[in-house]
Amino acid sequence: MSKPLSLLFAVLSVVLMLATAVSISINGWFAALFGILSILMIGSGFIVKARLRRRAE
């Protein structure tokens, strides 16, 4: 995986985790939504990395 793509996934994951932390005090449903979105973003980063590695072989 290229460095800019890795940085994009990392920054977006951190932003979603920060949104989860902020929304905990505001609304529980938003906290759950942002938590699920952050887990999906991290998982999609691993999926993209595995697919790019397989394509390179």
N, CA, C and O atoms as a Maestro MAE file, in Angstrom:
{
 s_m_m2io_version
 :::
 2.0.0
}

f_m_ct {
 s_m_title
 :::
 protein
 m_atom[228] {
  # First column is atom index #
  i_m_mmod_type
  r_m_x_coord
  r_m_y_coord
  r_m_z_coord
  i_m_residue_number
  s_m_chain_name
  s_m_pdb_residue_name
  s_m_pdb_atom_name
  i_m_atomic_number
  :::
  1 25 0.851 -1.165 0.000 1 A "MET " " N  " 7
  2 3 0.000 0.000 0.000 1 A "MET " " CA " 6
  3 2 0.900 1.232 0.000 1 A "MET " " C  " 6
  4 15 1.910 1.282 0.702 1 A "MET " " O  " 8
  5 25 0.518 2.211 -0.790 2 A "SER " " N  " 7
  6 3 1.335 3.422 -0.872 2 A "SER " " CA " 6
  7 2 1.195 4.246 0.413 2 A "SER " " C  " 6
  8 15 0.228 4.113 1.163 2 A "SER " " O  " 8
  9 25 2.179 5.086 0.632 3 A "LYS " " N  " 7
  10 3 2.165 5.908 1.847 3 A "LYS " " CA " 6
  11 2 1.008 6.896 1.889 3 A "LYS " " C  " 6
  12 15 0.404 7.057 2.950 3 A "LYS " " O  " 8
  13 25 0.665 7.569 0.786 4 A "PRO " " N  " 7
  14 3 -0.486 8.479 0.854 4 A "PRO " " CA " 6
  15 2 -1.806 7.764 1.148 4 A "PRO " " C  " 6
  16 15 -2.659 8.289 1.864 4 A "PRO " " O  " 8
  17 25 -1.964 6.567 0.592 5 A "LEU " " N  " 7
  18 3 -3.184 5.803 0.852 5 A "LEU " " CA " 6
  19 2 -3.237 5.340 2.299 5 A "LEU " " C  " 6
  20 15 -4.301 5.365 2.918 5 A "LEU " " O  " 8
  21 25 -2.110 4.920 2.841 6 A "SER " " N  " 7
  22 3 -2.051 4.534 4.255 6 A "SER " " CA " 6
  23 2 -2.348 5.728 5.154 6 A "SER " " C  " 6
  24 15 -3.062 5.602 6.148 6 A "SER " " O  " 8
  25 25 -1.803 6.874 4.804 7 A "LEU " " N  " 7
  26 3 -2.056 8.089 5.579 7 A "LEU " " CA " 6
  27 2 -3.531 8.465 5.528 7 A "LEU " " C  " 6
  28 15 -4.095 8.886 6.538 7 A "LEU " " O  " 8
  29 25 -4.156 8.319 4.378 8 A "LEU " " N  " 7
  30 3 -5.579 8.633 4.251 8 A "LEU " " CA " 6
  31 2 -6.425 7.759 5.176 8 A "LEU " " C  " 6
  32 15 -7.293 8.263 5.889 8 A "LEU " " O  " 8
  33 25 -6.171 6.455 5.161 9 A "PHE " " N  " 7
  34 3 -6.919 5.554 6.036 9 A "PHE " " CA " 6
  35 2 -6.662 5.867 7.507 9 A "PHE " " C  " 6
  36 15 -7.586 5.826 8.320 9 A "PHE " " O  " 8
  37 25 -5.423 6.178 7.851 10 A "ALA " " N  " 7
  38 3 -5.100 6.477 9.242 10 A "ALA " " CA " 6
  39 2 -5.770 7.761 9.709 10 A "ALA " " C  " 6
  40 15 -6.326 7.809 10.806 10 A "ALA " " O  " 8
  41 25 -5.721 8.794 8.888 11 A "VAL " " N  " 7
  42 3 -6.320 10.080 9.279 11 A "VAL " " CA " 6
  43 2 -7.836 9.958 9.396 11 A "VAL " " C  " 6
  44 15 -8.431 10.456 10.352 11 A "VAL " " O  " 8
  45 25 -8.458 9.298 8.426 12 A "LEU " " N  " 7
  46 3 -9.911 9.133 8.485 12 A "LEU " " CA " 6
  47 2 -10.337 8.295 9.696 12 A "LEU " " C  " 6
  48 15 -11.367 8.573 10.310 12 A "LEU " " O  " 8
  49 25 -9.558 7.284 10.035 13 A "SER " " N  " 7
  50 3 -9.882 6.476 11.202 13 A "SER " " CA " 6
  51 2 -9.772 7.285 12.488 13 A "SER " " C  " 6
  52 15 -10.616 7.167 13.377 13 A "SER " " O  " 8
  53 25 -8.734 8.104 12.583 14 A "VAL " " N  " 7
  54 3 -8.559 8.932 13.781 14 A "VAL " " CA " 6
  55 2 -9.675 9.969 13.887 14 A "VAL " " C  " 6
  56 15 -10.179 10.231 14.979 14 A "VAL " " O  " 8
  57 25 -10.061 10.558 12.759 15 A "VAL " " N  " 7
  58 3 -11.154 11.538 12.775 15 A "VAL " " CA " 6
  59 2 -12.452 10.885 13.217 15 A "VAL " " C  " 6
  60 15 -13.205 11.470 13.996 15 A "VAL " " O  " 8
  61 25 -12.723 9.677 12.730 16 A "LEU " " N  " 7
  62 3 -13.943 8.984 13.150 16 A "LEU " " CA " 6
  63 2 -13.889 8.598 14.627 16 A "LEU " " C  " 6
  64 15 -14.910 8.649 15.313 16 A "LEU " " O  " 8
  65 25 -12.723 8.217 15.120 17 A "MET " " N  " 7
  66 3 -12.607 7.904 16.547 17 A "MET " " CA " 6
  67 2 -12.777 9.152 17.405 17 A "MET " " C  " 6
  68 15 -13.375 9.087 18.479 17 A "MET " " O  " 8
  69 25 -12.259 10.282 16.944 18 A "LEU " " N  " 7
  70 3 -12.473 11.537 17.670 18 A "LEU " " CA " 6
  71 2 -13.947 11.928 17.660 18 A "LEU " " C  " 6
  72 15 -14.471 12.408 18.665 18 A "LEU " " O  " 8
  73 25 -14.612 11.723 16.530 19 A "ALA " " N  " 7
  74 3 -16.046 12.008 16.460 19 A "ALA " " CA " 6
  75 2 -16.819 11.100 17.414 19 A "ALA " " C  " 6
  76 15 -17.806 11.528 18.012 19 A "ALA " " O  " 8
  77 25 -16.381 9.860 17.559 20 A "THR " " N  " 7
  78 3 -17.015 8.944 18.511 20 A "THR " " CA " 6
  79 2 -16.835 9.453 19.925 20 A "THR " " C  " 6
  80 15 -17.778 9.441 20.715 20 A "THR " " O  " 8
  81 25 -15.633 9.901 20.252 21 A "ALA " " N  " 7
  82 3 -15.359 10.383 21.609 21 A "ALA " " CA " 6
  83 2 -16.171 11.625 21.935 21 A "ALA " " C  " 6
  84 15 -16.686 11.758 23.045 21 A "ALA " " O  " 8
  85 25 -16.288 12.533 20.977 22 A "VAL " " N  " 7
  86 3 -17.045 13.761 21.212 22 A "VAL " " CA " 6
  87 2 -18.533 13.467 21.318 22 A "VAL " " C  " 6
  88 15 -19.226 14.048 22.153 22 A "VAL " " O  " 8
  89 25 -19.026 12.564 20.472 23 A "SER " " N  " 7
  90 3 -20.458 12.300 20.454 23 A "SER " " CA " 6
  91 2 -20.926 11.447 21.628 23 A "SER " " C  " 6
  92 15 -22.132 11.317 21.840 23 A "SER " " O  " 8
  93 25 -20.016 10.868 22.389 24 A "ILE " " N  " 7
  94 3 -20.424 10.098 23.563 24 A "ILE " " CA " 6
  95 2 -21.175 10.987 24.547 24 A "ILE " " C  " 6
  96 15 -22.165 10.562 25.141 24 A "ILE " " O  " 8
  97 25 -20.709 12.211 24.718 25 A "SER " " N  " 7
  98 3 -21.359 13.107 25.672 25 A "SER " " CA " 6
  99 2 -22.604 13.771 25.089 25 A "SER " " C  " 6
  100 15 -23.418 14.314 25.835 25 A "SER " " O  " 8
  101 25 -22.760 13.734 23.777 26 A "ILE " " N  " 7
  102 3 -23.888 14.411 23.146 26 A "ILE " " CA " 6
  103 2 -25.054 13.456 22.927 26 A "ILE " " C  " 6
  104 15 -26.166 13.710 23.391 26 A "ILE " " O  " 8
  105 25 -24.801 12.357 22.220 27 A "ASN " " N  " 7
  106 3 -25.875 11.444 21.864 27 A "ASN " " CA " 6
  107 2 -25.302 10.039 21.728 27 A "ASN " " C  " 6
  108 15 -24.301 9.833 21.041 27 A "ASN " " O  " 8
  109 25 -25.928 9.093 22.373 28 A "GLY " " N  " 7
  110 3 -25.460 7.713 22.337 28 A "GLY " " CA " 6
  111 2 -25.582 7.074 20.971 28 A "GLY " " C  " 6
  112 15 -24.744 6.257 20.589 28 A "GLY " " O  " 8
  113 25 -26.626 7.440 20.225 29 A "TRP " " N  " 7
  114 3 -26.807 6.856 18.897 29 A "TRP " " CA " 6
  115 2 -25.722 7.315 17.929 29 A "TRP " " C  " 6
  116 15 -25.222 6.528 17.125 29 A "TRP " " O  " 8
  117 25 -25.365 8.586 18.012 30 A "PHE " " N  " 7
  118 3 -24.269 9.076 17.174 30 A "PHE " " CA " 6
  119 2 -22.953 8.416 17.566 30 A "PHE " " C  " 6
  120 15 -22.126 8.123 16.702 30 A "PHE " " O  " 8
  121 25 -22.754 8.183 18.846 31 A "ALA " " N  " 7
  122 3 -21.529 7.520 19.303 31 A "ALA " " CA " 6
  123 2 -21.456 6.103 18.735 31 A "ALA " " C  " 6
  124 15 -20.400 5.662 18.283 31 A "ALA " " O  " 8
  125 25 -22.575 5.402 18.762 32 A "ALA " " N  " 7
  126 3 -22.602 4.044 18.203 32 A "ALA " " CA " 6
  127 2 -22.364 4.066 16.695 32 A "ALA " " C  " 6
  128 15 -21.638 3.227 16.162 32 A "ALA " " O  " 8
  129 25 -22.974 5.024 16.018 33 A "LEU " " N  " 7
  130 3 -22.799 5.137 14.575 33 A "LEU " " CA " 6
  131 2 -21.346 5.428 14.213 33 A "LEU " " C  " 6
  132 15 -20.780 4.772 13.339 33 A "LEU " " O  " 8
  133 25 -20.739 6.415 14.885 34 A "PHE " " N  " 7
  134 3 -19.347 6.739 14.588 34 A "PHE " " CA " 6
  135 2 -18.410 5.600 14.998 34 A "PHE " " C  " 6
  136 15 -17.386 5.386 14.348 34 A "PHE " " O  " 8
  137 25 -18.739 4.879 16.048 35 A "GLY " " N  " 7
  138 3 -17.923 3.731 16.439 35 A "GLY " " CA " 6
  139 2 -17.936 2.640 15.381 35 A "GLY " " C  " 6
  140 15 -16.896 2.073 15.045 35 A "GLY " " O  " 8
  141 25 -19.117 2.355 14.861 36 A "ILE " " N  " 7
  142 3 -19.228 1.340 13.802 36 A "ILE " " CA " 6
  143 2 -18.513 1.809 12.540 36 A "ILE " " C  " 6
  144 15 -17.832 1.023 11.881 36 A "ILE " " O  " 8
  145 25 -18.668 3.087 12.203 37 A "LEU " " N  " 7
  146 3 -17.981 3.612 11.016 37 A "LEU " " CA " 6
  147 2 -16.466 3.570 11.161 37 A "LEU " " C  " 6
  148 15 -15.759 3.307 10.188 37 A "LEU " " O  " 8
  149 25 -15.963 3.824 12.360 38 A "SER " " N  " 7
  150 3 -14.505 3.770 12.546 38 A "SER " " CA " 6
  151 2 -13.994 2.337 12.429 38 A "SER " " C  " 6
  152 15 -12.929 2.106 11.857 38 A "SER " " O  " 8
  153 25 -14.739 1.377 12.962 39 A "ILE " " N  " 7
  154 3 -14.341 -0.027 12.819 39 A "ILE " " CA " 6
  155 2 -14.368 -0.450 11.354 39 A "ILE " " C  " 6
  156 15 -13.477 -1.163 10.892 39 A "ILE " " O  " 8
  157 25 -15.402 -0.007 10.618 40 A "LEU " " N  " 7
  158 3 -15.472 -0.330 9.192 40 A "LEU " " CA " 6
  159 2 -14.338 0.315 8.407 40 A "LEU " " C  " 6
  160 15 -13.818 -0.289 7.469 40 A "LEU " " O  " 8
  161 25 -13.950 1.520 8.772 41 A "MET " " N  " 7
  162 3 -12.847 2.200 8.074 41 A "MET " " CA " 6
  163 2 -11.527 1.464 8.313 41 A "MET " " C  " 6
  164 15 -10.741 1.283 7.383 41 A "MET " " O  " 8
  165 25 -11.286 1.044 9.544 42 A "ILE " " N  " 7
  166 3 -10.061 0.298 9.850 42 A "ILE " " CA " 6
  167 2 -10.053 -1.031 9.106 42 A "ILE " " C  " 6
  168 15 -9.034 -1.426 8.539 42 A "ILE " " O  " 8
  169 25 -11.190 -1.718 9.110 43 A "GLY " " N  " 7
  170 3 -11.296 -2.997 8.397 43 A "GLY " " CA " 6
  171 2 -11.116 -2.842 6.906 43 A "GLY " " C  " 6
  172 15 -10.477 -3.680 6.269 43 A "GLY " " O  " 8
  173 25 -11.672 -1.776 6.333 44 A "SER " " N  " 7
  174 3 -11.515 -1.573 4.892 44 A "SER " " CA " 6
  175 2 -10.060 -1.264 4.535 44 A "SER " " C  " 6
  176 15 -9.608 -1.607 3.443 44 A "SER " " O  " 8
  177 25 -9.333 -0.626 5.434 45 A "GLY " " N  " 7
  178 3 -7.906 -0.403 5.201 45 A "GLY " " CA " 6
  179 2 -7.140 -1.708 5.101 45 A "GLY " " C  " 6
  180 15 -6.274 -1.869 4.241 45 A "GLY " " O  " 8
  181 25 -7.468 -2.646 5.995 46 A "PHE " " N  " 7
  182 3 -6.815 -3.959 5.929 46 A "PHE " " CA " 6
  183 2 -7.219 -4.715 4.667 46 A "PHE " " C  " 6
  184 15 -6.397 -5.414 4.075 46 A "PHE " " O  " 8
  185 25 -8.467 -4.583 4.254 47 A "ILE " " N  " 7
  186 3 -8.930 -5.263 3.044 47 A "ILE " " CA " 6
  187 2 -8.213 -4.716 1.811 47 A "ILE " " C  " 6
  188 15 -7.765 -5.485 0.960 47 A "ILE " " O  " 8
  189 25 -8.106 -3.401 1.713 48 A "VAL " " N  " 7
  190 3 -7.411 -2.785 0.571 48 A "VAL " " CA " 6
  191 2 -5.952 -3.200 0.558 48 A "VAL " " C  " 6
  192 15 -5.397 -3.492 -0.502 48 A "VAL " " O  " 8
  193 25 -5.330 -3.229 1.720 49 A "LYS " " N  " 7
  194 3 -3.921 -3.629 1.795 49 A "LYS " " CA " 6
  195 2 -3.734 -5.073 1.311 49 A "LYS " " C  " 6
  196 15 -2.792 -5.359 0.572 49 A "LYS " " O  " 8
  197 25 -4.624 -5.979 1.724 50 A "ALA " " N  " 7
  198 3 -4.502 -7.369 1.321 50 A "ALA " " CA " 6
  199 2 -4.734 -7.531 -0.183 50 A "ALA " " C  " 6
  200 15 -4.030 -8.296 -0.842 50 A "ALA " " O  " 8
  201 25 -5.711 -6.818 -0.719 51 A "ARG " " N  " 7
  202 3 -5.982 -6.929 -2.159 51 A "ARG " " CA " 6
  203 2 -4.832 -6.372 -2.986 51 A "ARG " " C  " 6
  204 15 -4.477 -6.948 -4.014 51 A "ARG " " O  " 8
  205 25 -4.248 -5.264 -2.553 52 A "LEU " " N  " 7
  206 3 -3.111 -4.712 -3.287 52 A "LEU " " CA " 6
  207 2 -1.893 -5.624 -3.199 52 A "LEU " " C  " 6
  208 15 -1.132 -5.744 -4.159 52 A "LEU " " O  " 8
  209 25 -1.709 -6.263 -2.053 53 A "ARG " " N  " 7
  210 3 -0.593 -7.191 -1.917 53 A "ARG " " CA " 6
  211 2 -0.783 -8.408 -2.822 53 A "ARG " " C  " 6
  212 15 0.174 -8.873 -3.442 53 A "ARG " " O  " 8
  213 25 -2.018 -8.930 -2.902 54 A "ARG " " N  " 7
  214 3 -2.293 -10.068 -3.772 54 A "ARG " " CA " 6
  215 2 -2.112 -9.712 -5.240 54 A "ARG " " C  " 6
  216 15 -1.614 -10.514 -6.030 54 A "ARG " " O  " 8
  217 25 -2.523 -8.499 -5.595 55 A "ARG " " N  " 7
  218 3 -2.387 -8.051 -6.993 55 A "ARG " " CA " 6
  219 2 -0.920 -7.914 -7.371 55 A "ARG " " C  " 6
  220 15 -0.560 -8.164 -8.521 55 A "ARG " " O  " 8
  221 25 -0.064 -7.521 -6.429 56 A "ALA " " N  " 7
  222 3 1.360 -7.331 -6.710 56 A "ALA " " CA " 6
  223 2 2.097 -8.657 -6.892 56 A "ALA " " C  " 6
  224 15 3.158 -8.697 -7.516 56 A "ALA " " O  " 8
  225 25 1.551 -9.721 -6.359 57 A "GLU " " N  " 7
  226 3 2.233 -11.028 -6.467 57 A "GLU " " CA " 6
  227 2 2.018 -11.699 -7.785 57 A "GLU " " C  " 6
  228 15 2.530 -12.796 -8.010 57 A "GLU " " O  " 8
  :::
 }
 m_bond[227] {
  # First column is bond index #
  i_m_from
  i_m_to
  i_m_order
  :::
  1 1 2 1
  2 2 3 1
  3 3 4 2
  4 3 5 1
  5 5 6 1
  6 6 7 1
  7 7 8 2
  8 7 9 1
  9 9 10 1
  10 10 11 1
  11 11 12 2
  12 11 13 1
  13 13 14 1
  14 14 15 1
  15 15 16 2
  16 15 17 1
  17 17 18 1
  18 18 19 1
  19 19 20 2
  20 19 21 1
  21 21 22 1
  22 22 23 1
  23 23 24 2
  24 23 25 1
  25 25 26 1
  26 26 27 1
  27 27 28 2
  28 27 29 1
  29 29 30 1
  30 30 31 1
  31 31 32 2
  32 31 33 1
  33 33 34 1
  34 34 35 1
  35 35 36 2
  36 35 37 1
  37 37 38 1
  38 38 39 1
  39 39 40 2
  40 39 41 1
  41 41 42 1
  42 42 43 1
  43 43 44 2
  44 43 45 1
  45 45 46 1
  46 46 47 1
  47 47 48 2
  48 47 49 1
  49 49 50 1
  50 50 51 1
  51 51 52 2
  52 51 53 1
  53 53 54 1
  54 54 55 1
  55 55 56 2
  56 55 57 1
  57 57 58 1
  58 58 59 1
  59 59 60 2
  60 59 61 1
  61 61 62 1
  62 62 63 1
  63 63 64 2
  64 63 65 1
  65 65 66 1
  66 66 67 1
  67 67 68 2
  68 67 69 1
  69 69 70 1
  70 70 71 1
  71 71 72 2
  72 71 73 1
  73 73 74 1
  74 74 75 1
  75 75 76 2
  76 75 77 1
  77 77 78 1
  78 78 79 1
  79 79 80 2
  80 79 81 1
  81 81 82 1
  82 82 83 1
  83 83 84 2
  84 83 85 1
  85 85 86 1
  86 86 87 1
  87 87 88 2
  88 87 89 1
  89 89 90 1
  90 90 91 1
  91 91 92 2
  92 91 93 1
  93 93 94 1
  94 94 95 1
  95 95 96 2
  96 95 97 1
  97 97 98 1
  98 98 99 1
  99 99 100 2
  100 99 101 1
  101 101 102 1
  102 102 103 1
  103 103 104 2
  104 103 105 1
  105 105 106 1
  106 106 107 1
  107 107 108 2
  108 107 109 1
  109 109 110 1
  110 110 111 1
  111 111 112 2
  112 111 113 1
  113 113 114 1
  114 114 115 1
  115 115 116 2
  116 115 117 1
  117 117 118 1
  118 118 119 1
  119 119 120 2
  120 119 121 1
  121 121 122 1
  122 122 123 1
  123 123 124 2
  124 123 125 1
  125 125 126 1
  126 126 127 1
  127 127 128 2
  128 127 129 1
  129 129 130 1
  130 130 131 1
  131 131 132 2
  132 131 133 1
  133 133 134 1
  134 134 135 1
  135 135 136 2
  136 135 137 1
  137 137 138 1
  138 138 139 1
  139 139 140 2
  140 139 141 1
  141 141 142 1
  142 142 143 1
  143 143 144 2
  144 143 145 1
  145 145 146 1
  146 146 147 1
  147 147 148 2
  148 147 149 1
  149 149 150 1
  150 150 151 1
  151 151 152 2
  152 151 153 1
  153 153 154 1
  154 154 155 1
  155 155 156 2
  156 155 157 1
  157 157 158 1
  158 158 159 1
  159 159 160 2
  160 159 161 1
  161 161 162 1
  162 162 163 1
  163 163 164 2
  164 163 165 1
  165 165 166 1
  166 166 167 1
  167 167 168 2
  168 167 169 1
  169 169 170 1
  170 170 171 1
  171 171 172 2
  172 171 173 1
  173 173 174 1
  174 174 175 1
  175 175 176 2
  176 175 177 1
  177 177 178 1
  178 178 179 1
  179 179 180 2
  180 179 181 1
  181 181 182 1
  182 182 183 1
  183 183 184 2
  184 183 185 1
  185 185 186 1
  186 186 187 1
  187 187 188 2
  188 187 189 1
  189 189 190 1
  190 190 191 1
  191 191 192 2
  192 191 193 1
  193 193 194 1
  194 194 195 1
  195 195 196 2
  196 195 197 1
  197 197 198 1
  198 198 199 1
  199 199 200 2
  200 199 201 1
  201 201 202 1
  202 202 203 1
  203 203 204 2
  204 203 205 1
  205 205 206 1
  206 206 207 1
  207 207 208 2
  208 207 209 1
  209 209 210 1
  210 210 211 1
  211 211 212 2
  212 211 213 1
  213 213 214 1
  214 214 215 1
  215 215 216 2
  216 215 217 1
  217 217 218 1
  218 218 219 1
  219 219 220 2
  220 219 221 1
  221 221 222 1
  222 222 223 1
  223 223 224 2
  224 223 225 1
  225 225 226 1
  226 226 227 1
  227 227 228 2
  :::
 }
}
